[in-house]
């Protein structure tokens, strides 16, 4: 262990030129006490596979020998690390192998994104200390000129009411494996929008992400679907701010995970309509939108907001106020202090 690494914390992980975990994309650069080692995911799959399966494990093992403490963002890597570990665990599955890894002797702490997840882990027998650092949202100002330009480019009439949704890619259910259908399939969303448009034809749907060929064909037959394409995080918030209503059509309850997507809507002052799952908790606590139980109620909520600009403004203001609590800069400061706490404890050992 060198003097340079004795006073530092290490993180290593794969990194894409396109889409990354948005939590780590925002959080890692703000953790000034962490040295970051990125393993680039090369576009050519043989090189990508070598980097995942060989380069990353070897790098992680080497860093675990050099650094007294590592920040880990994948529980499967814990067994590679000889030093102490703080695990940031934003996508829990609550599986037996996962729970065993969280109780490994070198795990100094587990960081989760909600009190609900913390309570679940403690009930399932996790003995490592569990701390909560929620998901956050970047407080960087939206470029209002760019937002206006986006709306001018994609709206075909000033009367249109934009219901927007973003994710990296869009497919129909029959294009996805069964485990991903409830999370990513757009069938339900198209059905909901079709119902809503029967009562409010000014509603249109903007999808920000890469569509499959089948989704492209559907949009070609339905002019109310606008495919805006995949956008880098550096420009994503301007597109979100151009929505009149933000959508959360996922019915799968992820047992307490916080949705960054929902926080982004709120930070941009966009009211939210979504199914009543745990990921909508911030919206309901902040009175920033409508949570529903059925597709019929979802469509009705869209119609109600489309016809009531004052309510949209009121919910949007509530969302901005609530989202300020989840500012990444403030959360990163709390996280840095937490890591330093365990770092000092390790130095006293």
Steps between C-alpha positions, in 0.01 A plus 500: 500500500653833392468833675285625213241225546517482880276807527267419212203274414473311170215413265520294181228412250399470138400816316316548173536768235120514485286394798621458859335465838383859553558483877870431453533736205387784726642383833851372427649827366372676813675261740831682525643248748461215247746406224299374204623232258277468192508192277367617165238276336635484147239493218648177358357215708815278520701785654203594718480144630872484578482823693202383704627150574876550528608863523244609761554208743880536481477876552265459796724241665805724454323805644383296799864431581604865459213684671380449860137571404305456177163629388326218315189535283448132415456247779643226277843667520524480879670160483777648281598761758748442784456842665195637680197585285213747508236362264265741324200280418241684291335199329435234768350166404491351855641168375687252727840545331460877519416489872804281570725747319362791704600315818857431384762577770662780298174695446524813714155626400222471244346816355145477362265758352198482732390417852271233355795311351700542822215352706467208257872416520502516880195272513674255266800480732757740358746561785719761331409860589243633250481871416264695274622744235201551268503544126561856396453744219742752355411858582660643186267758345297406197579697182165671439599603147581139418172382654309747283689383191418135579132579538497700176671213318279215620159653566278523195251733665515740794192324640670162535555372855820299524506187716863390509699197603869418481706184532802371305297285259138420408363161394173309496449212743563232238843654429617469861586211734224429751692652790531837327147538363345670803786749515559597138213395271297783347182301421321621814605859445370503144171353622467764774574783261249362250229503769590852613501640147143385444399763756781751447640480144754778565707258709814377323774262616871582484742210548861593573714192441597257226193329348491153350400455138155382612451813712608710202235332284234564766598867517487521122135391512410729794601863462440572868812296588821702459835319515766746612786249520758429769645806676816527708455600863656839425192593292233272646363746756421756230280239329332406829427867569324515161237249619165624630447174692756239605402133484591207726317203341689224682277278714783293644560604860875491561467468878612845601738612229482869420446595135746755365263544206225624731738737678607643164139577410452673833824700478386634163160603637317232300195339670505121506238234432599147595385171644481484877831322569771577755700694240222763492535571874696824449228625264222427746689631803574820310150533351662517158276272298239227482546133597245254356410133532372414151565583136154659482583729793838580341327618183250702707786667690664599173177648370443693822848655494487570128185707556624683811814711445466656846517161666802408285675817616410440863625140497811607311587762765453241773731265313779755469481575871511132593780413256727761660539261796655245262767727352806291405747753639344481847472121487862465385618707794316264734647202316856634521459541876371143531795358306746704704343361816575141396838601362600642840369191676714280276808712567452445875496124460 
